[in-house]
Amino acid sequence: MRIRKFSAALAIGAAAIALSACAESINTTVSRYQAMPAPQGQTFYVVPAGGMANNGGLEFQRYAGIVAQQLQARGYQPASDPKSANMVVQFGYGIDRGQVRYTSDPFYGPRYPYGGFYGPYWGLYRPRFGWGFGGAYSWGWDDPLWYGGGVDSYVEYHSQIDLHIRQAVTNAPLFDGRAQARSETNRLDVVIPSLVDAMFTGFPGRSGETVKITIPTRPQPRS
C-alpha cells in the first residue's frame, strides 16, 4: 500500500513539475534567411501578412508593437506609414485547435508479470474500477493510483509566426523567418510574444540556419 501511494504521489509531482515548466518556458524552432543591411537609421512599418494577423484590429496592433520594439532595439526606426518607410515588415501568426496526446504512467501496469502464486496473468490488467466481477480486491473511487495512473491525456497546440522584411521601393527580400512552437496552452498573449522573442534571439542570425530556442514566457499583467 505504501509503495502504491508513493508511486501515485511521485507521478502527480512529476506531472505538476512538467506543467510548471511548460508554463514558465516555451520550446521553439526558428528558421531564418537574411540579407539584412546594417542598421543606419532605416525606417520600417509592420503590416499584417497571413493567419490570424489578417483580422487586424487591436490584437494585431499589440503583437506588431512587440515586433516594432524588437526592431527598434536593434537600431531601426518606426515609420508613421508604409509609404514613408524604407522597409515593409510583413508579420503573420496563428495557432491550431490542438491535438489530443496520450501518455502512459510507468507506475501503472504489471506487478506480477511472470506468474507466481496467482498465475501468469495476475496483475497484467487491472481496471480502474477493480479487478472485475468477483475479483480479488476492488479499489473503486478510493484507488490511490486513480490520479497519475494508467493513460493520461492532454491537448497540444501548434503555433507559428512568419516574419518577412522587404525593401519598400524594390520589394527585394531582406529577411524571411519562421518560428514554431508546441505548447499546452492556446493563449495568444503567452505564445505569440514568446515566438517573437525567439525570432529575434540572435537576430538576424545565419542565413539558412534552423535553431531550437527555449524562451521564458513573459509575465502576464494583472487584471
SULCORNOR-V958828 format. One line per field, one symbol per residue. ss: DSSP state (A for helix, B for strand, O for the rest). burial: + if it has 9 or more other C-alpha atoms within 8 Angstrom, else -. A space follows every 10 residues. Layout:
BEGIN
ss = ???
burial = ???
END
This chain:
BEGIN
ss = OAAAAAAAAA AAAAAAAAAA AAAABBBBBB BBBBOOOOOO OOBBBBBBBB BAAAAOAAAA AAAAAAAAAA AAAOOOBBOO OAAAOOBBBB BBBBBOOOBB BBBBOOOOOO OOOOOOOOOO OOOOOOBOOB OOOOOOOOOA AAOOOOOOOO BBBBBBBBBB BBBBBBBOOO OOBBBBBBBB BBBOOOOAAA AAAAAAAAAO OOOOOOOOBB BBBBBBOOOO OOO
burial = ---++-+++- ++--+----- -+--++++++ ++++------ -+++++++++ -+++-+---+ +-++-+++-+ ++--+++++- -+--++++++ +++++--+-- ---++--++- -++-+----+ ++++---+++ +------++- ----++-+++ -+--++++++ ++++++++-- --++++++++ ++++-+---+ ++++++++++ ---++---+- --+++-+--- ---
END
